[in-house]
Every structure is written in C-alpha cells, then in structure tokens.
C-alpha cells in the first residue's frame, strides 16, 4: 500500500488551486439520477470518492461518461437495482443513493454506508425524513429497504442538525407531490449547491442556506449542467498548511466567505490574511499565538478542519483547547501526533495542545481523511522525514495532494518504499 514521505523544514511559497467541493460532488452525482435526461456536472474533484460514486451510478444502470473534472450522467436507463453492501461501504455519501432512488423510483434496496470512522454516525434523521414523506423503511440483514406507494410533501423537524439528512430529504422531496418543509435544516454551502442543481432541474426550492428549507416537488425533472463550488475544506487545509510552513501562499479559486470561521481563528493566531474575490493570501507571522476552537455546525468552525488545526496548534505559543461538538471520536490523529513529539492531552471531546514543541519525523498512520491531512501538515513542520501509511484515506478527499504541495515547494513523495528508499527518490529529483 502506498505511503507518503514528507520531509519537513522547507518554507512553502506559491499558489495552490482549489478543486471542486467533495461534499457537494458526492451529493450532486446521486442527485443526477432524479432527472429524466442528461445531467453534466463540472468542476468535480479528482478523488476516489467521486470514482466510487461513478461506479455506483453505473451499477444502477445509468450511463456515465467521466473525463477529468466533468461527468455526464444519462439516468434514462437507470433502474432500482439492489445496491450491495460492498459498494455502499466504500464511502459515507453512498447514503445519498437512498434519497435519489426513493425520489426517482419510490423504492431502493441498499447496503449501509461506510466512510471515515469518527465514532457512531447514525442515519436516524434521514429515515425519519423518508418516513414522513410516506416511505416504509425496513432493515433486512444489513440492507435498508425503502418503499413508498407515493411520496407526499411533509413538514419535517430534524432533531439533530445534519448535512446528510437535509440533503437526502431534499433529494426525495424534489420528486414528491406537494411541499416539504425541513426545519432545523443544516446550512452548509454544499446544501445551497445541491439546491441550485435541483432548481436547475425544475424543482422549486426556497431557503437553502437557512434553517428552514421549502421544496416544491415535481413529477418530472429535466437534465441540466452544473459547476460545483470550490472545496472550502480543501482551501482551509491549505490555509492551515500555509500558516504552518509557509512564507506567502496564495489560495486560488476559493469563496472567502465559506472559510470565514477559519480565517478569523488564523487571524487571532497572528496570521495575516488578505482577501480577494476568489483568492486568499496567507502570510504567517513570526510567532503563532494560542487559540481555543470549538467546532460547530455551519457557519461555526467546521469539524472537518479540527484535525488539521490540531496539528497547527502544536506550533503555537501556549496551550490551546480544541473541542469537537459534532463528533465524539474524531481524535485518532492525536496518538500519531504524539509519536511525532506533540504534547496533546484528550479530555472528553477536547484536545489540550501545549504548543511550541518541535516535532520529529516518525512513522505514522492516516486513520481517516482529515487525520491524514493533519499528519501531512505535521510532517511539513517536523524535523526529518515523516512516513504516513494508509494514504488511501487521503485520496478519498484531497485531489493531487502531492502535486499541489510540490507546486509550493514541499518535499513530499509517494512510495511503496520505506524511509531509506526515499533517498533514492530524492536523488532522482535533484
Ligand atoms: N447525526 C445523527 N443522526 C443522523 C445524522 C447525523 O445523530 O441521522 C449526527 C452525527 O452522528 C453527527 C452530527 O449529527 O454527530 C452531524 O452529522 P451530519 O449528518 O451533518 O454529517 P454527515 O452528513 O454524515 C457531512 C460530511 C462530513 C462532515 C459532516 C459535518 C459528507 C459526505 N460528509 O457528514 O465530512 O464532517 O457533514 O459537517 O458531506 C469529511 O469531509 O471529512 C467529512 C467527514
């Protein structure tokens, strides 16, 4: 299995181009099934989650043409095929096939979703929504069976603010009879992106981006073309990377408003950030100051940047506290950071990070996607070479990570090899 080898201590400078948003892409592709003619999605990130969803759509009988950042989906030949466990387990967002197939065919039989292990990740709110729309949902030996004679609009209050449940209900409701109202809806930019696609298909959606969304369903939806918004979490990861190891790094193709919670925290740490229309210029100060961070639903600080931010705070002066209010077990990166010399203590849902510690390169493991990003950042700050195993987690959500980092001067290699063999790779590059 591939590893990443990161040599720390090099100052990063230059421009990083941000790709399309993973968490939009993985919802927009299943959403294409809801149309009755061809949908083209552009600005797709080049990540394995997108490839796996393409395979899942193909398995449903849809015709797919995927080239680079563009996928054309003709859903006319799609059928309510049984989606087996193996395929669905490859990623969390396979759960959007529930809303899409239920909306389109009024039935779906699917394995349970997989994804990063961040502790319990129930889908009770998705099911509550489908049932309110008129579906019967049963669990038959690990397969979820959804059936509805017809879907009828309903008023649904989410007990937990959930991105996935909000989007899944929007998908099914866009082909239900009448109006659906989602109360206590999630407000992430990706939800607005999905609403934009569904509106282009002909559904009438109001309030996306607020906590009350109204969806007027349609019996038929038409094909359309859509370009995905920039990935705010990828942008945020490179902003943190720039603060950790950069001199002047320009983050290009970003919507500055979408990363505001991070921008505010980095400024509090002493990082200078200049905003353009679609660009952010990051200049870290001489000394980073401690901060406390609490992850919250949007527009609060995103949980998906908690792990990269933990890595950065090992460099700040003083003790910082990061609390994750969204997931209670998103701390697997902490053990790995400790292997590199970080002083981090866990107390419940909080990590206490005593900063200004120099990190040492070590052999570590990416336990999940954002933990992987955190270790890359730690590796860039550390003395010596850090060897990161289980890179497939990183490939799920960061496109061309090594190329983008190399473009700003990082020393990073992919290898099946051990640390010793990196010397040979480095020699080739000289
Ligand atoms: N929750 C429930 N019941 C539900 C749904 C969620 O209790 O039916 C709880 C979850 O256990 C969690 C909280 O509600 O504690 C929020 O979960 P949410 O449903 O919002 O998360 P998700 O839709 O499964 C998406 C992203 C995650 C991101 C979260 C929070 C996708 C494919 N995934 O997950 O992204 O962390 O929203 O913003 O959109 C990542 O990109 O690394 C990632 C994990």
Boltz pocket constraint, residues with backbone or C-beta under 6 A from the ligand:
constraints:
  - pocket:
      binder: B
      contacts: [[A, 23], [A, 26], [A, 92], [A, 93], [A, 116], [A, 120], [A, 121], [A, 122], [A, 123], [A, 124], [A, 125], [A, 126], [A, 127], [A, 160], [A, 161], [A, 162], [A, 163], [A, 164], [A, 165], [A, 186], [A, 233], [A, 303], [A, 304], [A, 325], [A, 326], [A, 327], [A, 369], [A, 370], [A, 397]]
      max_distance: 6.0
